[in-house]
C-alpha cells in the first residue's frame, strides 16, 4: 500500500455523523488528522478514532474557517514537513482518469503520485486534484497556474496565509501566482466533492444564506479588481477569473538534482480490479489491455 509522505488534514465542523472524507480515507487506509472544534471532539473521536483528532483552540472555525486553515498550516510547519494536504470534509471518492474513464481508485496512491510530481519542481506552491464533474474524456495530465479547490497540497514555506471569509481557495491561489509561484491542478486524479450547500454543517448556514452567494463573489472582486469579476453562472451569482488565469505564465522550474533523462516509470502498483459485474464494453477492454 502506497500512502502520502506529507500529513493529511481534514477540517470538519458539524459533520461528525457523516464526515465523507474521513470515511473515504479510513476505507483506503490513508493516515490523516481530523481537525475539529473543542465542543465536538468526543463526537468525532467516537466515530473516527481519538488518535486522529486535533482540537482547535477556538470555536466556530475562527469565523468562516480561515483561522482553522492557518492553524493547520502552522501545525504542519512546526512538525518539520515541507508540505501538507488540507481537504474539505465532503469528498466521497478519489478517481483516476484513465483512457477517458473516471475510475474510483485508492486515495493514498493518488496523493503519493501527486507529491512525487510536485516535488520534482522548485516552484510549485500549491497542487491538488480537479473535481470529477469538470473532467472530460480527453484532458492533459494537469493544468498549470489555475485554481485548486478542496483538495490541496501546500508548500509550507510560502509567505502567504489564508485570509478573508469567502473564496479562500481562489484567493490563496491568486496570492501565490501573483508572487511568481506556480499552481498545478491534477487531471490524472480527480475528487468527487459533494456539491456546496447540499450537506448540513461546515459553514453552509453561515456563509451561503440569503444573498451570501453575491456577497461572496463581490468580496473577492474587491480584493482582486481587474482580475475577478462577478457574473451569473449555474443560475446563481458567481465570481469569474476565467480569462485572468492566462495572465499568470510562470513556467515550472525543474530541480537540478534529478536525472531527468533517466526517470523510471512507476505506476505505484495501480491495477484495474473488477468489483462488480461489468456491462460496459469499454471497461472490459481496459481490463483486457492491462
N, C-alpha and C positions, 0 to 999 in steps of 0.2 A: 504494500500500500504506500503510495506517494502522497505526502502532505506538504503544505506550505511551510517554508522555513521562517517566515515572518508571522508575528502574532495576529490573530483574527479577533476583532472586536465587533460585537453587536450591541447597539444601544437600543433599549426597549423600555416602553412605558405603557402600562395598562393592557398589555397583551400576554400576560402570563398564562392564560388559558389556551392561547393559540399563537405562540411565537414561531411563525413559519420557518424563519431562517435557522433558529436553534434546532428545530425538529429535523430539518434537512441535513445540517452538519453532524448531528448525532447519528443519523442514518448512514451518512457517508464516512463516519469515524474521523472527522476532522476536529482537532482541538480548537477551542475558542473560549473567549471571555464574554460573559453576558453582563453588560453594564446597566445597572438598574438604580432606582431611587430607594432611599432607606426604608420607606413605608411598604415597599413591595418586595423587599429582599426575601422574606420567608416564602412568599407565594411562588416566586421564580425558583428558589432553591429546591422546594419540594418537587417541582416538575422537571427541572433540568439539571439538578445536581449542585450542591453548595460549593463544590470545588471550582466551578466555572464562574461563580458570581463575583463581580466587582461592584462595590457600592459607592455611588456618587456622594460627595459631601454636601449636596443640596437637593432640593426637590423641584418639581415642575421642569425638569431637564434644564434648569437655569434659564428659563424663558425662551421657548422656541427651539431648544435643543442645541444652540450654539455653544454655550459653556460646557455642555456634556461632550461635544465633539473635541473641543480644545483640551478638555481634561484627558481624553483618550490619547491625544497626540502627546501630551506631556508625559503620561504614564508610559507610553511606548518609548519615548525618547530617553527617559530616565532608566529604562530597562536595558539600554545599550544597543538596541537593534537599529538597523539602518532604515527600515521601512515598517509600516504596519497596514493591515487591512481594516477598513471600517465599513460595516454592512448595515443596511436597513434591516428591520426585523420582519419584513413581509415578503421574503424571497422564497418561492416554493421549490424551484429546481435550478440546477445549472445544466446547460446543454452544450453539446459540441455541434458546430455547423460543419457538416461533412458531406461533400458531394450534393449539396442542395438540401440535405435533410437536417432537421434540428433534433438531435438525439440526446435524450437525458443521459448525463454522464456523472462521474464522481467529481464532486466539487473540489476535493483536495488536489486531484491531478490537474484540474483546470487552473487552480490558483498557483500551483507549483510551476506550471509551464509559463504562466504569465509572469511570475517572478523571474524565471530564468531569462526570458526575453528582455524584460525591463532592466535587469542587472548587466546586460551586455553593453549598455549605453551610459554615458556620463551625465546626460542632461534630461532624463525623464523624471519629472516631479510627481506626476500622477498617472497611473494606469488603471484600467478596470475593464469590466465586461459590459458589452452592449446589452440592451433589452431584446428579448426574444421577439417581441412584436414589431421591432424595427428591422428584423432580419429578412432578407430576400434570398432567393436561391443562389445567386452569384454575387459574392461580395469579396473585397480584398481581406486579407487576414486581420487587418487593423486599419483604423483611421488615425491620422496624425493631427494633433493640435485642434481638438474639438472638446465638447463637454464630456465629462464622465460622471454618471449618476449612480447612487445607491450601493454600488459595489466597487470600492476604491482602494487602490494600493498607493499609499502616500509616502513620499520621501520625508523623513523626519527633519532633515536639516534645512528645508526650505524656510525662509523667513516670513512666511505668510500663515495667518491663522483663519479659522472660520469666523465669520462676522455677519452682522445683520440679523434679520429674523426670517427672511424669506429667500428662496432660491439660493441657499448657501452653497450647494454643489456648483452651480453655474458661476457664482461669484468667485469661489476659490480657484476654479479653472481659469477664469479670466485674470485673476491676480498672478498666477504663475506664468501664464502665456505673456502677459504684459511685461513680466520680469525677465523674459528671454528663455524660459524653460520650455520643455515640450510636455504634452499630454498624449497618451496613447489609449484609444478605445478599441478593445479587442472584439473582433467579429468572429474569430475562430471559436470563441467560447461566449456563451450568452447566459443571461439570468432571467428567470421568469419571476417578475415582480408583480405582486398584487397591485391592481390599479389604485391610484390615490383616491381617498375618500370612500373606499369600499370595505374598509375594516375599521372597527372601533379601536380606540386607543391612540397612542402616539400623540401627535399634535393636530390631528384631524379636526377636533372640535374647536381648537384654539385658533388655528391659522386659516381655516377654509370656510368658516361660517359667514353668512350674509354676503358681503362683497369682498370677501377675503381673496378671491382669485384676482380681482382687479387691483386691489391694494398690493398684492404680492408682485404682480407684473410691473406696476408703476414704481415700486420701491427699487427694483433692480435697474429700471431705466434711469432713475435719478442718480444712482451710483455710477452707471456706465453710459452717460449721454453720448450719442453718436455711435455707440456700439450695440446697445439694446434698444429695441422699440417695442411698443405694445400693439398687439393685433388680436384678432379673434380667431382662434383655432379650436377645432374639435368642439365647436358650439359653446365656447367659453373664452373669457379673456386669457391671453397668453403672452408671455414675453417672447421676443423673437431675436435671435442672434445670427440667423442663417447666413447671410452674406458676409457678416463681420468675421466669422471664424477664418475665412480665407486671408484675412489681413495678417494672421499670425503664421509666418512662414519659416520659423526656426527649424532647421533640419537636425535629425538625430546625429549625435557625435559618438562614434564607436570608441569603446575602451581600447587603449593601445596595448594592454597586456593580454589580449586574446588573439589567438592564431585564427584569424577569420577564414583563411584559405583551407583550413583542415578541421572545421567544425563537423562533428559527428551527428548523424541523425539519431534522435532519441524520441520514441513515441510514448515514453513513460508507461509502457505496459498497456496502452489502450487496446481494447479488443471488443468488437461488437458481440453482444450477447443477447440471445433471444430470451425474452422474459414472458412473452405471451404469444398466442397464435399470430402468425404473420400473414396478412392478406394482401399487402402491397407488393407488387412485383418488383418495384424499385428497391424496397428494403431487402427482399430476398436476394436480389442481385448484389447489393452491398455485402451481404454475408458471404455469398459465393466468391466474391472478389478478394476476400481477405487473404 
